[in-house]
Amino acid sequence: TNSSDTIERIVIHTALMALTDPATLGGKELARLRFYTERFGHLAQLKAKAPRPGDRAMGLFLLSSSSQGPKRFKAEHRLRSSETVLDCRPLLAQVQKHLSGLRQGTPPPKLGLPLEAKEPAYGFMLARCIEQWSEPRTRRDGRNKLQPRADLVAGFDSVRHFLATAAFQRRRSDSLEGVGKGLSVSSEWAIVDQSPSGFGLRHLSGNAGSITVGELVAMRPAESSSVYICVARRARSISTTELELGLETLCQQGVPASMNKTMPKGQQIAVPVLLMPKVAKLNGGPGLIAPIGDVKPGMFMVIPHKGKMVRLEAVSTVERLLSCELVQLKKETPE
């Protein structure tokens, strides 16, 4: 490998990492992203000439000596001698193939990926790369009064209690109230970014200390009765007084329920769960959130649905969160 090729790869790797906003990632996420970028980042290309006018600007970035980092390339821009275009389109095509393969159940080694790629968090990382290597993130106006607001609670017990009590009541004032004795109080956040896969939030007021990366959260937009069941995936301190949070949406609605668990001596106990009829990362199928280890494969519940009784059986644990775990369900209509 000659020195110019090595320098080019370093520039590409550095630009790709900058586009993913690495300060918002945890240690494990960052290591996973670095590994992927080092293995497949060579598919991105540096070009000294501007793309053809008819080319789509998505996936094209302008690199210069400026300290501002990669910027979206505009078709009308005339390249200076000190500027280069980073073309991410070949890399994006590969990332999309990897994500599609994982969603179809292809074993990761057949895709050239590590075994850990079977974890849901890996697919979430790839989807995030597609979004951020297609177009750089832009900030909205920083004036919070112009941004929609939302209340958040964190942790399985607090989320379940929130859904069972005040979650579906529209907020009637700007005051924040606890969701129950011994449970986390809600905190208020500004919604600064929204996509089909989740939300970007900025903390405004209330207790944010209980919200940790990898924790279950419930988010209710102000003046709305809708509640989103999410997982906190990223947290970033912008300053000593500003905190941003990235959420992955699991389901737009959750229902507090319980499943019967048979103990070794034959007695049955009710296990509190959170039933989610349609979970995005389960291809729109049903799932539930339960305390870690409490719901085993084969356990089931029977619920009424459209005039029929439907049996929902636990299949497997998809992901373990801090206070609970996501369990995939299969739906059957008893004869």
Secondary structure, 3 states (H helix, E strand, C coil): CCHHHHHHHHHHHHHHHHHCCHHHCCHHHHHHHHHHHHHHHHHCEEECCCCCCCCCCCCEEEECCCCCCCEECCCCCCCCCCCEEEECHHHHHHHHHHHHHHHCCCCHHHHCCCHHHHCHHHHHHHHHHHHHHHCCCCCCCCCHHHCCEEEEEECHHHHHHHHHCCCCCCCCCCCCCECCCCCCECEEEEEEEEECCEEEEEEEEECCCCCCCCCEEEEEECCCCCCEEEEEEEEEECCCCCEEEEEEEEECCCEEEEEEEECCCCCEEEEEEEEECCCHHHCCCCEEEECCCCCCCCCEEEEEECCEEEEEEEEEEEEECCCCEEEEEEEECCC
